[in-house]
């Protein structure tokens, strides 16, 4: 046995004698007896970066399929393993997910109309509070659904992309009716298109009630033009600042988008004159209302677009995503999130080339990034530019490691932890999304909060296994000294982390030290 391994074993013996955890002494022997050698450091780093950290299912899938096979299956979205039945049951029970958005908004509209007919007084105040509580509940359900899918989703690369796109096409829950539209936004606009063509993703967000509500395009009409969404569509969603478009392009795109909005939900049928009726476009709650559209000809990004109705919108989106600046902007954003706070220009250039050549195929752009030498270099555990995890990655990866596939019964603690770490889902009031760089999440205050959350997970005092509304508290104490730990983490921990773990006075403290360690907070 190598000297450093002997020293490590002594440290572990001392630490575990303090807490009486005999499993620590037996686990390496068990793993060895089963004949499964630990994965190599670059395998572990690759797998941690490929998804939201590690669990046994991810490691097993990696061993079964190999790195290339796993990547192929993920990019093709062919990993069809089901969610654990208790998790699927939780999702099915969320009204924000299970109820069609048309029904939710019709019920909201009816409740609002009823409140207007009520006389001033305590009954009206109570009715307003009940409606507010309902919106908050729908928001929390949408947040929980996204976090549960991030923790238990079998295609972890896709789960990261879903989170990335939700942040890239950010919406703010408290505005207007957005809370009633979040479930539809995550499940129907973002998730199905996370690995598809970028153009389709842009169109899905453009037709989403949550986006139209948040960026005010449902108010954009001929004679009352609102430029808010047109500006953010180019600046934040597709082309980026300084990419060459002008204020005139913003104004022209706003005219193109006039009439793009949300169908009425008050139950009253709309009336269109015979000339306009054939030009109406409906897709669920999305509606293009030609009677609110400016039919003048437009000049956008140097191209003339004839006034024709909704076809102007599809032409404009095609022009936007075909711009070289679009491929460069999206590639840079992806590389910043997945690879480095300052992604290598050569990598961004390769990804942008793939974007242009493939017509914005997200899966192909991701393959270019993951198969690049820059990505491979990033799997070297000795590198000095490792990315610090944002709160979403920290919370989800910690729960995945700590409970290793065990279904939780209550995802609200995950929601609260993200709120505590100042990265609430659907909580960014500005449309630019949460920062992608690690420096934004590594202040002393952030690190203190992170350790508190690591302690809550590590000591089981977190309500994750207590169903919402239950008065009987269920235990959820994790034992992190498992085969997963010995196969994938213990052999590659830094000396500083080993020393810290050896000073733990209890299994709970040991868990907290591990989850809060730099080794598990960088990728």
DOVOKE-567164 format. One record per residue (C-alpha): x, y, z; residue in one letter. Coordinates in pm, whole numbers, padded with zeros to 5 digits, always signed. Example, Ala and Ser with C-alpha at 12.3 -4.5 7.8 and 13.67 -1.06 7.14 Angstrom:
<pts>
+01230-00450+00780a;+01367-00106+00714s;
</pts>
This chain:
<pts>
+00000+00000+00000x;+00132+00347-00086x;+00250+00560+00211x;-00013+00829+00149x;-00286+00563+00145x;-00156+00426+00479x;-00161+00775+00630x;-00511+00833+00495x;-00632+00505+00646x;-00496+00610+00986x;-00675+00942+00967x;-00999+00772+00876x;-00965+00519+01159x;-00911+00797+01412x;-01203+00999+01278x;-01445+00710+01269x;-01343+00586+01617x;-01464+00920+01740x;-01810+00854+01602x;-01820+00476+01622x;-01890+00432+01251x;-01756+00086+01175x;-01897+00108+00825x;-01612+00338+00734x;-01360+00063+00802x;-01561-00202+00618x;-01674-00009+00310x;-01341-00017+00118x;-01319-00393+00178x;-01678-00439+00058x;-01611-00236-00255x;-01292-00429-00322x;-01465-00763-00268x;-01722-00671-00528x;-01441-00618-00774x;-01527-00265-00885x;-01223-00043-00903x;-01264+00330-00838x;-01307+00539-01150x;-01010+00745-01261x;-00990+01112-01160x;-01072+01239-01509x;-01376+01006-01525x;-01509+01145-01198x;-01449+01506-01298x;-01608+01448-01640x;-01913+01289-01481x;-01951+01560-01218x;-01942+01828-01487x;-02175+01634-01712x;-02456+01652-01455x;-02556+01788-01119x;-02291+01596-00928x;-02285+01226-00857x;-02516+00948-00747x;-02489+00572-00786x;-02725+00562-01084x;-02509+00810-01277x;-02189+00618-01199x;-02350+00286-01297x;-02478+00430-01623x;-02131+00568-01698x;-01972+00229-01636x;-02235+00048-01844x;-02234+00281-02145x;-01885+00428-02133x;-01815+00797-02174x;-01896+00812-02546x;-02201+00592-02515x;-02340+00800-02230x;-02280+01123-02419x;-02449+00986-02731x;-02753+00870-02533x;-02783+01201-02348x;-02754+01421-02656x;-03009+01206-02840x;-03232+01223-02530x;-03253+00844-02532x;-03209+00790-02158x;-03565+00694-02082x;-03535+00570-01724x;-03841+00668-01525x;-03840+00896-01226x;-03880+00710-00895x;-04255+00643-00850x;-04282+00858-00534x;-04125+01152-00722x;-04350+01102-01023x;-04645+01095-00783x;-04536+01426-00629x;-04516+01587-00973x;-04857+01451-01070x;-05002+01606-00757x;-04885+01958-00835x;-05169+02165-00975x;-04916+02392-01145x;-04804+02093-01356x;-05116+01877-01384x;-05375+02147-01462x;-05381+02297-01814x;-05271+02662-01806x;-05591+02767-01984x;-05791+02632-01692x;-05566+02797-01433x;-05598+03138-01597x;-05973+03102-01647x;-06011+03022-01276x;-05790+03320-01190x;-05993+03550-01413x;-06320+03426-01264x;-06190+03478-00910x;-06071+03829-00992x;-06406+03919-01147x;-06586+03784-00839x;-06368+03992-00607x;-06458+04306-00804x;-06826+04245-00734x;-06770+04207-00360x;-06828+04504-00128x;-06529+04643+00056x;-06474+04463+00383x;-06316+04160+00550x;-06469+03910+00307x;-06311+04085+00011x;-05978+04108+00193x;-05993+03735+00270x;-06078+03654-00093x;-05780+03858-00216x;-05553+03682+00033x;-05677+03339-00076x;-05604+03426-00438x;-05259+03552-00345x;-05193+03232-00150x;-05302+03027-00451x;-05053+03209-00673x;-04775+03153-00421x;-04863+02784-00400x;-04850+02746-00779x;-04513+02920-00784x;-04375+02689-00517x;-04508+02384-00699x;-04335+02488-01020x;-04013+02547-00827x;-04036+02210-00656x;-04110+02032-00982x;-03799+02176-01146x;-03578+02088-00848x;-03714+01734-00824x;-03646+01674-01192x;-03296+01818-01152x;-03223+01583-00860x;-03379+01263-01001x;-03377+01315-01378x;-03182+01032-01544x;-03045+01253-01825x;-02834+01482-01613x;-02684+01671-01905x;-03036+01761-02017x;-03129+01863-01662x;-02839+02106-01658x;-02949+02247-01992x;-03308+02286-01871x;-03178+02493-01580x;-02944+02687-01811x;-03226+02776-02053x;-03469+02864-01772x;-03206+03108-01652x;-03120+03231-02001x;-03486+03291-02089x;-03557+03415-01739x;-03905+03511-01617x;-04001+03673-01286x;-04273+03487-01098x;-04429+03770-00894x;-04516+03980-01201x;-04877+03973-01314x;-05007+03623-01381x;-04666+03463-01432x;-04705+03241-01124x;-05006+03077-01289x;-04802+03016-01606x;-04473+02880-01465x;-04559+02510-01486x;-04651+02547-01851x;-04332+02746-01915x;-04095+02490-01767x;-04266+02175-01893x;-04387+02285-02237x;-04167+02575-02351x;-03822+02492-02210x;-03792+02121-02128x;-03899+01972-02468x;-03658+02199-02658x;-03352+02191-02430x;-03155+01969-02671x;-03324+02066-02998x;-03286+02351-03243x;-03227+02690-03087x;-03479+02847-03324x;-03752+02618-03192x;-03658+02710-02836x;-03680+03080-02917x;-04022+03031-03078x;-04144+02827-02781x;-04046+03103-02538x;-04187+03368-02772x;-04525+03191-02766x;-04516+03127-02391x;-04768+03322-02182x;-04509+03356-01903x;-04260+03533-02133x;-04526+03747-02303x;-04658+03847-01961x;-04317+03917-01808x;-04180+04127-02094x;-04511+04300-02174x;-04558+04188-02533x;-04921+04104-02455x;-04957+04485-02439x;-04782+04542-02773x;-05035+04658-03033x;-05059+04885-03335x;-05066+05242-03212x;-04953+05135-02864x;-04619+04972-02937x;-04422+04822-02646x;-04053+04759-02727x;-03962+04572-02409x;-03968+04216-02540x;-03821+04308-02879x;-03519+04464-02707x;-03459+04175-02467x;-03515+03915-02739x;-03211+04050-02921x;-02999+04177-02632x;-03040+03892-02382x;-03186+03593-02564x;-03012+03578-02902x;-02757+03834-03022x;-02604+04001-02717x;-02498+04358-02654x;-02274+04513-02917x;-02361+04260-03186x;-02444+04521-03450x;-02819+04566-03433x;-02956+04918-03398x;-03233+05093-03210x;-03420+05101-03540x;-03399+04721-03551x;-03553+04711-03201x;-03835+04939-03314x;-03897+04739-03630x;-03899+04409-03438x;-04149+04557-03193x;-04380+04636-03486x;-04332+04282-03618x;-04429+04149-03274x;-04737+04367-03242x;-05045+04151-03191x;-04840+03866-03041x;-05001+03797-02706x;-05226+03583-02488x;-05577+03470-02573x;-05854+03607-02348x;-05941+03386-02054x;-06265+03552-01949x;-06480+03305-02142x;-06610+03567-02383x;-06569+03479-02754x;-06353+03715-02958x;-06495+03885-03262x;-06280+03920-03575x;-06387+04086-03897x;-06402+03851-04199x;-06077+03989-04343x;-05877+03930-04026x;-06024+03603-03904x;-05815+03379-04137x;-05496+03542-04005x;-05556+03454-03640x;-05299+03209-03498x;-05373+03010-03182x;-05154+02764-02992x;-05292+02695-02647x;-05295+03029-02469x;-05080+03192-02733x;-05262+03413-02977x;-05159+03625-03272x;-05435+03883-03306x;-05418+04042-03651x;-05647+04323-03542x;-05372+04440-03304x;-05092+04399-03560x;-04911+04666-03759x;-04920+04547-04121x;-04673+04799-04257x;-04359+04673-04432x;-04051+04661-04205x;-03676+04671-04258x;-03514+04446-03999x;-03144+04353-03981x;-03105+04485-04334x;-03390+04277-04480x;-03732+04392-04592x;-04018+04202-04434x;-04352+04255-04602x;-04650+04315-04379x;-04832+03983-04381x;-04920+03883-04025x;-04766+03612-03809x;-04532+03505-04090x;-04339+03826-04018x;-04256+03688-03674x;-04117+03360-03806x;-03915+03546-04070x;-03768+03776-03804x;-03673+03487-03573x;-03511+03305-03868x;-03305+03617-03946x;-03198+03654-03584x;-03080+03297-03527x;-02896+03294-03862x;-02679+03588-03759x;-02320+03485-03678x;-02351+03694-03362x;-02626+03463-03236x;-02412+03151-03258x;-02120+03333-03093x;-02334+03471-02811x;-02507+03144-02726x;-02182+02947-02752x;-02007+03187-02518x;-02289+03164-02264x;-02287+02783-02274x;-01908+02768-02241x;-01915+03013-01951x;-02167+02800-01764x;-02017+02458-01837x;-01644+02519-01880x;-01495+02840-01744x;-01585+03186-01620x;-01363+03310-01902x;-01413+03052-02177x;-01126+03011-02426x;-01200+03209-02746x;-01092+02910-02955x;-01359+02693-02793x;-01630+02956-02842x;-01528+02987-03206x;-01554+02610-03261x;-01894+02597-03093x;-02020+02896-03292x;-01906+02729-03614x;-02106+02419-03523x;-02406+02639-03438x;-02394+02803-03783x;-02326+02479-03972x;-02603+02285-03797x;-02872+02550-03801x;-02847+02605-03428x;-02860+02240-03319x;-02805+02260-02942x;-02704+01894-02907x;-02436+01932-03175x;-02302+02249-03014x;-02285+02066-02682x;-02099+01775-02843x;-01844+02016-02989x;-01789+02162-02643x;-01772+01832-02451x;-01543+01661-02703x;-01309+01961-02723x;-00957+01960-02581x;-01062+02255-02363x;-01328+02040-02196x;-01087+01746-02161x;-00825+01978-02010x;-01092+02090-01765x;-01123+01736-01632x;-00767+01748-01497x;-00814+01764-01117x;-00490+01965-01087x;-00615+02255-01299x;-00640+02598-01138x;-00943+02738-01321x;-01213+02509-01183x;-01560+02664-01177x;-01721+02740-00843x;-02073+02599-00826x;-02365+02837-00829x;-02633+02776-00560x;-02848+02560-00790x;-02562+02319-00855x;-02461+02317-00489x;-02809+02236-00358x;-02898+01976-00621x;-02560+01800-00621x;-02552+01790-00239x;-02894+01625-00221x;-02803+01381-00500x;-02488+01272-00317x;-02634+01270+00033x;-02945+01064-00042x;-02826+00881-00354x;-03160+00824-00526x;-03369+00785-00211x;-03696+00967-00290x;-03765+01268-00074x;-04121+01351+00028x;-04099+01730+00042x;-03900+01952-00193x;-03985+02279-00020x;-03655+02281+00176x;-03471+02287-00159x;-03677+02589-00263x;-03601+02765+00065x;-03229+02688+00040x;-03207+02852-00301x;-03394+03151-00162x;-03148+03161+00129x;-02858+03157-00120x;-03010+03448-00319x;-03076+03245-00635x;-03450+03171-00612x;-03600+02992-00908x;-03801+03241-01115x;-03692+03513-00872x;-03465+03732-01085x;-03652+04061-01117x;-03445+04174-01418x;-03465+03967-01738x;-03090+03895-01761x;-03099+03579-01545x;-02868+03492-01258x;-02490+03536-01309x;-02301+03245-01464x;-01963+03319-01308x;-01843+03166-00985x;-01721+03494-00837x;-02081+03610-00799x;-02150+03323-00557x;-01833+03305-00347x;-01865+03596-00103x;-01812+03529+00267x;-02185+03564+00329x;-02262+03312+00058x;-02010+03065+00199x;-02156+03098+00549x;-02505+03027+00418x;-02370+02736+00216x;-02217+02577+00525x;-02545+02617+00713x;-02725+02432+00434x;-02457+02162+00425x;-02515+02118+00798x;-02894+02093+00750x;-02849+01824+00486x;-02573+01644+00674x;-02754+01617+01007x;-03092+01525+00861x;-03268+01823+01022x;-03429+01940+00699x;-03789+01807+00658x;-03704+01652+00321x;-03866+01326+00428x;-04161+01484+00605x;-04454+01524+00365x;-04579+01880+00334x;-04845+01947+00594x;-04753+01644+00805x;-04706+01688+01179x;-04508+01363+01214x;-04144+01442+01146x;-03963+01175+00941x;-03593+01108+00979x;-03362+01175+00687x;-03012+01134+00826x;-02766+01050+00545x;-02466+00822+00574x;-02220+00963+00323x;-01957+00699+00397x;-02091+00461+00133x;-01956+00271-00161x;-02035+00574-00381x;-01812+00785-00158x;-01524+00536-00156x;-01542+00471-00531x;-01571+00830-00653x;-01477+01086-00389x;-01252+00958-00111x;-00953+00864-00330x;-00932+01214-00477x;-01002+01445-00184x;-00742+01710-00111x;-00518+01686+00193x;-00696+01987+00346x;-01034+01817+00318x;-00898+01492+00460x;-00760+01686+00756x;-01091+01863+00812x;-01285+01537+00800x;-01046+01379+01049x;-01136+01652+01298x;-01509+01586+01281x;-01660+01490+01617x;-01971+01320+01481x;-02106+01167+01163x;-02331+01471+01122x;-02034+01706+01143x;-01836+01487+00904x;-02122+01504+00652x;-02134+01882+00682x;-01759+01918+00635x;-01767+01702+00323x;-02062+01877+00155x;-01918+02221+00228x;-01563+02129+00122x;-01398+02302-00176x;-01359+01958-00339x;-01737+01933-00378x;-01806+02300-00451x;-01586+02329-00758x;-01620+02138-01082x;
</pts>
